[in-house]
Amino acid sequence: MKIAMIGTGYVGLVSGVCFSDFGHDVVCVDKDPRKIEMLERGEVPIFEPGLDALLEKNVEAGRLSFTGDLAQAIDGAEAVFIAVGTPTRRGDGHADLTYVMAAAEEIARAASQYVVVVTKSTVPVGTNRQVKQVMKKANPALDFDVASNPEFLREGAAIEDFMKPDRVVVGVQTERAADVMAEIYRPLYLREFPILTTDLESAEMIKYAANAFLATKITFINEIAALCERTGADVKQVAQGMGLDGRIGNKFLHAGPGYGGSCFPKDTRALARTGQEHGVPLQITEAVIAVNEDVKRRMIDKLLDMCDGTFNGKTIGILGVTFKPNTDDMREAPALTIVPSLVGSGAKVRVCDPQGRREGEHLLPGVQWHDDAYKCANNADLLVILTEWNEFRALDLKRIARKMATPRLADLRNIYSVKDAKRAGFEAYESIGRSGFIAAAGEDRKTA
């Protein structure tokens, strides 16, 4: 099949490359000529493990190409995917559908034969019906169907998620559209991965409901972590005990400095807004949004306590600023709340992140960047683990402690333990939802 993918951002590029690896003829479209030039040179504008090699393979096989000409891309295409951005709209928290509707109108004006227009972007319930109206108005004579095909890709594991999905969700209105979508996903049908076909609204809702539920799990365990710090319980043991219950499961029960990224913050806000518009306030989702922001701010208080009540004049090393490991994405990352607060309070902040510098240099002004964790810790008064990159999971803690001016470690991802920190010679150690210590006080204490 010939497929056109409108948008070469994270979702569009990963989806387009993977569809071409299925054997389809895929043309990826973007209005940014610099992106197209990069992709034609084989350069990937985002960091996603394995994507560059898969892209190169399918370009060489003649199944994958890139263009800025939408009309050329959709000529002869049986399906056109819309994978443009839907950022949070200023003022009301809803998803901004400007790019989606512009793409739909442009597709309608350029298309000359039957085509299935598939919304891959994350959009609120009712959007695909709006897409249909926009296209009908732009080209009343066009024969087309719309479909909803939400993505469920984890940054850092997107290729695996696409090729071996938990499920594929397809929302359609006609059997004709369902047949086209079935042919697109034929390789997954043959390997018996779950393909769920629904109506348009259910497919749209599944995406938002799933992300809101996962954000709720993260926020719930972060609240439990705060209570563990006051009661002496260990949140890692609590999460393990909860996760062994098959009804709950162990995923997304890792306490930390709050969720971030391109999906959870944006999608929870959009879902909450949809509930308000329909007179069904989603109180749990609204609480999750508020609590997650509180969690990020609580991390600042934790660090302030470790700096004896003031950041002014302190040197603080930050290990990891992307919202999660194996990505260069910093959207809504906890670092964007925590680091500016440190800098604004007079701290000298150093940052080490394997992939975060490209975005971080613009988003985190006033910090020093280091490629090495040990240089980042040199003569520092506090070292903070903010993102659990593999590079930070097996640090030589003794070497780190010897290099620091005051060996204090804030482990906001619970990678290490009190035992590890004491053995390495740290004078203070704090984590999330577990006991910490300050050696100078001569005794252990509970985090608070």
C-alpha positions as CSV (number, residue, x, y, z in Angstrom):
1,M,0.0,0.0,0.0
2,K,1.0,3.6,-0.4
3,I,0.8,5.6,2.7
4,A,1.4,9.3,3.3
5,M,2.4,10.5,6.8
6,I,1.8,14.2,7.5
7,G,4.2,15.4,10.1
8,T,7.7,14.1,11.0
9,G,7.7,14.7,14.7
10,Y,8.1,11.9,17.2
11,V,4.9,10.0,16.4
12,G,4.9,10.7,12.6
13,L,8.5,9.7,12.0
14,V,8.4,6.6,14.1
15,S,5.1,5.5,12.6
16,G,6.2,6.2,9.1
17,V,9.5,4.4,9.4
18,C,7.8,1.4,11.0
19,F,5.0,1.2,8.4
20,S,7.7,1.2,5.7
21,D,9.4,-1.7,7.5
22,F,6.0,-3.6,7.2
23,G,6.6,-3.4,3.5
24,H,4.4,-0.4,2.7
25,D,5.5,2.5,0.4
26,V,5.6,5.5,2.8
27,V,6.1,9.1,2.1
28,C,6.7,11.4,5.1
29,V,5.7,15.0,4.7
30,D,6.8,18.1,6.6
31,K,6.6,21.8,6.0
32,D,10.0,22.4,7.5
33,P,12.5,22.2,4.7
34,R,15.4,21.8,7.2
35,K,13.8,18.6,8.6
36,I,13.3,17.2,5.1
37,E,16.9,17.9,4.2
38,M,18.1,16.2,7.4
39,L,16.0,13.1,6.8
40,E,17.1,12.9,3.2
41,R,20.7,12.9,4.5
42,G,19.8,10.0,6.8
43,E,19.9,12.2,9.9
44,V,17.2,11.8,12.5
45,P,16.0,15.0,14.2
46,I,15.0,13.2,17.4
47,F,16.7,10.7,19.7
48,E,15.0,7.3,19.6
49,P,17.2,4.2,20.0
50,G,17.3,2.2,16.7
51,L,15.4,4.7,14.6
52,D,18.3,5.9,12.5
53,A,19.2,2.3,11.5
54,L,15.6,1.4,10.6
55,L,15.2,4.6,8.6
56,E,18.4,4.0,6.6
57,K,17.3,0.4,5.9
58,N,14.0,1.3,4.5
59,V,15.2,4.3,2.5
60,E,17.8,2.0,0.8
61,A,15.0,-0.5,0.1
62,G,13.1,2.3,-1.7
63,R,10.1,2.0,0.7
64,L,10.6,5.3,2.5
65,S,11.0,8.8,1.3
66,F,10.5,12.4,2.4
67,T,9.1,15.5,0.9
68,G,7.7,19.0,1.6
69,D,5.0,18.6,-1.2
70,L,1.8,17.2,0.4
71,A,0.0,16.9,-3.0
72,Q,2.8,14.8,-4.3
73,A,2.9,12.6,-1.2
74,I,-0.9,11.8,-1.2
75,D,-1.1,11.2,-5.0
76,G,-2.1,7.5,-5.2
77,A,-2.1,7.0,-1.4
78,E,-4.7,4.7,0.0
79,A,-4.3,6.1,3.5
80,V,-3.1,9.5,4.7
81,F,-2.1,9.8,8.4
82,I,-2.2,13.1,10.2
83,A,0.5,13.1,12.9
84,V,1.0,16.8,13.6
85,G,1.3,18.4,17.0
86,T,-1.6,19.1,19.3
87,P,0.0,21.3,22.0
88,T,-2.0,22.5,25.0
89,R,-3.9,25.6,24.0
90,R,-3.1,28.7,26.0
91,G,-5.8,29.8,28.4
92,D,-8.1,26.8,28.7
93,G,-5.8,23.6,28.8
94,H,-7.5,22.1,25.7
95,A,-5.6,20.5,22.8
96,D,-4.9,23.0,20.0
97,L,-6.3,21.4,16.8
98,T,-5.1,24.1,14.5
99,Y,-2.5,21.9,12.8
100,V,-4.8,18.9,12.5
101,M,-7.6,20.9,10.8
102,A,-5.1,22.7,8.5
103,A,-3.7,19.3,7.5
104,A,-7.3,17.9,6.9
105,E,-8.2,20.8,4.7
106,E,-5.0,20.6,2.7
107,I,-5.5,16.8,2.2
108,A,-9.1,17.4,1.0
109,R,-8.0,20.0,-1.6
110,A,-5.2,17.9,-2.9
111,A,-6.8,14.5,-3.0
112,S,-8.5,13.2,-6.2
113,Q,-9.5,9.6,-5.3
114,Y,-10.8,7.6,-2.4
115,V,-8.6,7.8,0.6
116,V,-8.8,7.0,4.3
117,V,-7.7,10.0,6.4
118,V,-6.3,8.6,9.7
119,T,-5.8,10.8,12.7
120,K,-2.7,9.6,14.5
121,S,-2.3,12.7,16.6
122,T,-3.8,12.7,20.1
123,V,-7.0,14.5,19.8
124,P,-10.1,15.1,22.0
125,V,-13.3,13.1,21.6
126,G,-15.2,14.4,18.6
127,T,-12.2,15.6,16.6
128,N,-12.5,13.1,13.8
129,R,-16.0,14.1,13.1
130,Q,-14.8,17.7,12.9
131,V,-12.0,16.5,10.5
132,K,-14.7,15.0,8.3
133,Q,-16.7,18.2,8.3
134,V,-13.7,20.3,7.4
135,M,-12.8,18.0,4.5
136,K,-16.4,17.9,3.2
137,K,-16.4,21.7,3.2
138,A,-13.1,22.0,1.4
139,N,-13.9,19.4,-1.3
140,P,-17.6,18.3,-1.3
141,A,-16.9,15.9,-4.3
142,L,-14.1,13.9,-2.6
143,D,-14.8,10.3,-1.7
144,F,-13.1,9.6,1.6
145,D,-13.4,8.1,5.1
146,V,-11.9,9.2,8.4
147,A,-10.4,6.9,11.0
148,S,-8.9,7.3,14.4
149,N,-5.7,5.4,15.2
150,P,-4.2,6.7,18.5
151,E,-0.6,5.9,19.2
152,F,0.7,4.2,22.4
153,L,4.4,4.7,22.0
154,R,6.8,5.0,24.9
155,E,9.7,7.3,24.2
156,G,12.8,5.3,24.3
157,A,11.0,2.1,23.4
158,A,8.9,3.3,20.5
159,I,10.0,0.8,17.8
160,E,9.4,-2.1,20.1
161,D,6.0,-0.7,21.0
162,F,5.0,-0.3,17.4
163,M,6.3,-3.7,16.2
164,K,5.0,-5.6,19.3
165,P,2.1,-3.6,20.6
166,D,-0.1,-4.4,23.6
167,R,-2.9,-3.5,21.2
168,V,-3.7,-1.4,18.2
169,V,-6.9,0.7,18.4
170,V,-8.7,1.6,15.2
171,G,-11.9,3.8,15.2
172,V,-13.9,3.7,11.9
173,Q,-17.4,4.5,10.6
174,T,-17.5,2.2,7.6
175,E,-16.4,-1.3,6.6
176,R,-14.5,0.1,3.7
177,A,-12.3,2.1,6.0
178,A,-11.9,-0.9,8.4
179,D,-10.7,-3.0,5.4
180,V,-8.0,-0.4,4.6
181,M,-6.8,-0.2,8.2
182,A,-6.8,-4.0,8.4
183,E,-4.5,-4.2,5.3
184,I,-2.2,-1.6,6.8
185,Y,-1.8,-3.6,10.0
186,R,-1.8,-6.9,8.3
187,P,1.6,-7.9,9.6
188,L,0.4,-7.5,13.1
189,Y,-2.9,-9.4,12.4
190,L,-0.8,-12.3,11.1
191,R,1.2,-12.4,14.3
192,E,-2.0,-12.2,16.4
193,F,-1.4,-8.9,18.2
194,P,-4.7,-7.6,19.5
195,I,-6.4,-5.2,17.1
196,L,-9.4,-3.5,18.6
197,T,-11.9,-1.9,16.1
198,T,-14.3,0.6,17.6
199,D,-16.3,3.7,16.7
200,L,-14.5,7.0,16.3
201,E,-15.4,8.4,19.8
202,S,-14.4,5.3,21.7
203,A,-11.0,5.2,20.0
204,E,-10.4,8.8,20.8
205,M,-11.4,8.2,24.4
206,I,-9.3,5.1,24.9
207,K,-6.1,7.1,24.3
208,Y,-7.0,9.8,26.9
209,A,-8.4,7.4,29.4
210,A,-5.3,5.1,29.2
211,N,-2.9,8.0,29.7
212,A,-4.9,9.6,32.5
213,F,-5.0,6.2,34.3
214,L,-1.2,5.7,34.0
215,A,-0.6,9.3,35.3
216,T,-2.9,8.5,38.2
217,K,-0.8,5.5,39.1
218,I,2.3,7.5,39.1
219,T,0.8,10.3,41.2
220,F,-0.8,7.9,43.6
221,I,2.5,6.2,44.4
222,N,4.2,9.6,44.8
223,E,1.6,10.6,47.4
224,I,2.1,7.3,49.2
225,A,5.9,8.0,49.1
226,A,5.3,11.3,50.9
227,L,3.3,9.4,53.6
228,C,6.0,6.7,53.8
229,E,8.6,9.4,54.5
230,R,6.5,10.5,57.6
231,T,5.7,7.0,58.8
232,G,8.9,5.1,58.3
233,A,7.6,2.8,55.6
234,D,9.7,2.1,52.5
235,V,7.8,3.0,49.3
236,K,9.8,0.5,47.2
237,Q,8.6,-2.3,49.4
238,V,5.1,-0.9,49.4
239,A,5.0,-0.7,45.6
240,Q,6.4,-4.2,45.3
241,G,3.6,-5.5,47.6
242,M,1.0,-3.6,45.7
243,G,2.3,-4.7,42.3
244,L,2.1,-8.4,43.1
245,D,-1.6,-8.0,43.1
246,G,-2.6,-9.0,39.5
247,R,-5.4,-6.4,39.6
248,I,-2.9,-3.6,40.1
249,G,0.3,-4.7,38.4
250,N,3.8,-3.4,39.1
251,K,4.2,-0.9,36.2
252,F,4.1,2.8,36.8
253,L,4.5,2.4,40.6
254,H,7.9,3.9,40.8
255,A,8.1,6.9,43.1
256,G,9.9,9.9,41.7
257,P,9.9,13.7,41.2
258,G,6.6,13.7,39.2
259,Y,5.6,12.8,35.7
260,G,6.5,14.9,32.6
261,G,6.8,14.3,28.9
262,S,4.9,15.0,25.7
263,C,1.8,13.0,26.7
264,F,0.7,12.8,30.3
265,P,0.7,16.5,31.2
266,K,-1.0,17.5,27.9
267,D,-3.5,14.7,27.8
268,T,-4.6,14.9,31.4
269,R,-5.3,18.6,30.9
270,A,-7.2,18.0,27.7
271,L,-9.3,15.2,29.2
272,A,-10.1,17.4,32.2
273,R,-11.2,20.2,29.9
274,T,-13.4,17.8,27.9
275,G,-15.1,16.7,31.1
276,Q,-15.8,20.3,32.0
277,E,-17.2,21.1,28.6
278,H,-19.6,18.1,28.8
279,G,-20.7,18.9,32.4
280,V,-18.9,15.8,33.8
281,P,-16.0,17.1,35.9
282,L,-13.3,14.5,36.1
283,Q,-12.3,15.1,39.7
284,I,-9.7,12.4,39.9
285,T,-7.9,13.6,36.8
286,E,-8.0,17.2,38.0
287,A,-6.6,16.1,41.3
288,V,-3.8,14.2,39.6
289,I,-2.8,17.3,37.6
290,A,-2.6,19.4,40.8
291,V,-0.8,16.8,42.9
292,N,1.8,16.2,40.2
293,E,2.7,19.9,40.3
294,D,2.9,19.7,44.1
295,V,5.2,16.7,43.9
296,K,7.7,18.7,41.7
297,R,7.7,21.6,44.2
298,R,8.1,19.2,47.1
299,M,11.4,18.1,45.5
300,I,12.7,21.7,45.8
301,D,11.9,21.7,49.5
302,K,13.7,18.3,49.9
303,L,16.9,19.7,48.2
304,L,16.7,22.9,50.2
305,D,16.7,20.9,53.4
306,M,19.8,19.1,52.2
307,C,21.5,22.5,51.5
308,D,21.0,23.7,55.1
309,G,18.1,26.0,54.2
310,T,19.7,28.0,51.3
311,F,20.8,27.4,47.8
312,N,22.6,30.7,47.6
313,G,26.3,30.2,46.8
314,K,25.9,26.4,46.7
315,T,27.2,24.3,43.8
316,I,24.7,21.6,42.8
317,G,25.2,18.9,40.3
318,I,22.2,17.5,38.4
319,L,22.3,14.1,36.8
320,G,19.6,13.9,34.1
321,V,17.2,16.6,32.9
322,T,15.1,14.8,30.3
323,F,11.7,13.6,31.6
324,K,12.8,10.0,31.3
325,P,15.9,8.1,30.1
326,N,16.5,7.1,26.5
327,T,15.0,10.3,25.0
328,D,16.1,13.8,24.4
329,D,12.5,15.1,25.2
330,M,12.4,17.7,28.0
331,R,8.7,18.6,27.6
332,E,7.2,19.2,31.1
333,A,10.2,17.5,32.7
334,P,10.6,17.9,36.5
335,A,13.9,19.5,35.7
336,L,12.1,22.5,34.2
337,T,10.5,23.2,37.6
338,I,13.5,22.3,39.8
339,V,16.5,23.6,38.1
340,P,15.3,27.2,37.5
341,S,14.3,27.4,41.1
342,L,17.9,26.5,42.1
343,V,19.4,29.0,39.7
344,G,17.0,31.7,40.7
345,S,17.9,31.1,44.4
346,G,21.6,31.7,43.8
347,A,22.9,28.2,43.2
348,K,25.7,27.4,40.7
349,V,24.1,24.5,38.8
350,R,25.9,21.9,36.7
351,V,24.0,19.5,34.5
352,C,25.0,16.1,33.0
353,D,22.6,14.4,30.6
354,P,23.4,12.0,27.7
355,Q,20.8,13.5,25.4
356,G,19.3,16.6,27.1
357,R,21.8,19.3,26.1
358,R,20.3,20.1,22.6
359,E,17.0,21.2,24.1
360,G,18.3,22.0,27.6
361,E,20.7,24.8,26.6
362,H,17.7,26.8,25.5
363,L,15.3,25.7,28.3
364,L,17.7,25.9,31.2
365,P,19.7,29.1,30.9
366,G,22.4,29.8,33.5
367,V,23.6,26.3,34.0
368,Q,27.0,24.6,33.1
369,W,26.9,21.5,31.0
370,H,29.1,18.5,31.5
371,D,29.5,15.3,29.6
372,D,30.8,13.4,32.6
373,A,29.0,12.7,35.9
374,Y,32.2,12.8,37.9
375,K,33.1,16.3,36.5
376,C,29.6,17.4,37.3
377,A,30.1,16.3,40.9
378,N,33.6,17.9,41.4
379,N,33.6,20.3,44.4
380,A,29.8,20.2,44.5
381,D,27.8,20.7,47.7
382,L,25.0,18.5,46.5
383,L,24.5,15.9,43.7
384,V,20.9,15.2,42.5
385,I,19.9,12.2,40.4
386,L,16.9,13.5,38.5
387,T,16.6,11.1,35.5
388,E,17.5,7.4,35.8
389,W,19.8,7.0,32.8
390,N,21.7,3.7,32.8
391,E,24.9,5.7,33.0
392,F,23.9,6.8,36.5
393,R,22.9,3.4,37.8
394,A,26.4,2.1,38.5
395,L,28.3,5.2,39.5
396,D,31.5,4.8,41.6
397,L,29.9,6.4,44.6
398,K,33.2,6.5,46.6
399,R,34.8,8.4,43.8
400,I,31.9,10.8,43.6
401,A,31.9,11.4,47.4
402,R,35.7,12.1,47.4
403,K,35.3,14.7,44.6
404,M,32.5,16.6,46.3
405,A,33.0,19.6,48.6
406,T,30.2,18.3,50.9
407,P,29.3,14.7,49.9
408,R,25.5,14.8,49.8
409,L,23.3,12.8,47.5
410,A,19.6,13.4,46.6
411,D,18.5,10.2,44.8
412,L,15.2,11.3,43.4
413,R,14.8,8.0,41.4
414,N,15.6,5.6,44.3
415,I,18.5,4.0,42.4
416,Y,20.8,3.6,45.4
417,S,20.2,3.0,49.1
418,V,21.2,4.3,52.5
419,K,23.7,1.4,52.8
420,D,25.3,2.3,49.4
421,A,25.6,6.0,50.4
422,K,27.1,5.3,53.8
423,R,29.6,2.8,52.5
424,A,30.7,5.4,49.9
425,G,31.3,8.0,52.5
426,F,28.4,10.4,51.9
427,E,27.5,12.6,54.9
428,A,23.9,12.9,53.8
429,Y,21.5,10.9,51.6
430,E,17.9,11.4,50.7
431,S,15.6,9.5,48.3
432,I,11.8,9.3,47.7
433,G,9.6,7.6,50.2
434,R,12.4,6.0,52.1
435,S,14.6,6.7,55.2
436,G,17.6,8.9,54.7
437,F,20.4,10.1,56.9
438,I,22.6,13.0,57.8
439,A,25.9,11.6,59.2
440,A,26.8,15.0,60.7
441,A,23.9,14.7,63.1
442,G,25.3,11.3,64.3
443,E,22.1,9.4,63.6
444,D,19.8,8.3,60.9
445,R,16.6,10.3,60.4
446,K,13.4,9.9,58.5
447,T,12.9,12.0,55.4
448,A,10.3,14.7,55.7
